[in-house]
Amino acid sequence: MIENRVKIYSNNDFHSVHLLKALLADEGISCIILNQKDSAYQMIGEEELYINREDVIQSLEVLRKFESESETSSD
């Protein structure tokens, strides 16, 4: 399942990971989320977003735009 995929993003904020997944899906990029959060302590751990290797370049463009917009909105 993850063998042919590359981790492109991880965060402990559920909403950020799922928003980026939706943005990637809008671009036709298939991705999966791997939940690495502790089941007893939800504040510990992150969710990781994986994409297919062949989508790395296109995904990095989406990721750069996502991160720049996130920085702008948090200021």
C-alpha positions in Angstrom: 0.0 0.0 0.0 2.7 2.5 1.0 5.6 0.8 -0.9 5.2 3.0 -4.1 4.2 6.1 -2.3 6.2 9.1 -0.9 5.3 11.0 2.3 4.8 14.6 1.2 3.3 16.1 4.4 2.7 15.4 8.0 1.0 17.5 10.7 -0.7 17.0 14.0 -3.6 19.2 12.8 -6.3 17.0 11.4 -7.9 19.8 9.4 -4.6 20.8 7.6 -3.9 17.3 6.4 -7.4 16.7 5.1 -7.5 20.1 3.5 -4.3 19.4 1.6 -5.7 16.0 0.6 -8.7 17.7 -0.9 -6.6 20.2 -2.8 -4.5 17.4 -4.2 -7.6 15.5 -5.2 -8.8 18.6 -7.0 -5.6 18.4 -9.1 -6.3 14.7 -9.8 -3.6 13.5 -7.4 -4.3 10.3 -5.5 -3.2 10.3 -1.9 -3.8 8.5 1.3 -3.6 9.5 5.0 -1.8 7.4 7.5 -2.9 8.2 11.1 0.1 8.0 13.4 -1.7 9.5 16.4 -1.6 7.7 19.7 -5.1 6.1 20.3 -5.0 7.1 24.0 -3.5 10.5 23.7 -4.7 12.2 20.5 -2.3 15.2 21.1 0.7 12.9 20.5 1.6 11.9 16.9 0.8 13.1 13.4 -1.2 12.3 10.4 1.0 11.6 7.3 0.0 12.3 3.7 1.4 9.9 1.0 1.2 10.3 -2.8 2.3 8.2 -5.7 5.9 8.7 -6.8 5.0 9.9 -10.2 3.0 12.8 -8.7 5.8 14.3 -6.7 6.5 17.3 -8.9 2.9 18.3 -9.3 2.2 17.7 -5.6 5.1 19.9 -4.5 3.6 22.8 -6.4 0.2 22.3 -4.6 2.1 21.9 -1.3 4.0 25.2 -1.8 0.9 27.1 -2.6 -0.9 25.5 0.4 1.9 26.3 2.8 2.2 29.9 1.6 -1.5 30.5 2.0 -1.4 28.9 5.5 1.4 31.2 6.5 -0.4 34.3 5.2 -3.7 33.4 7.0 -1.9 32.8 10.3 -0.2 36.2 10.4 
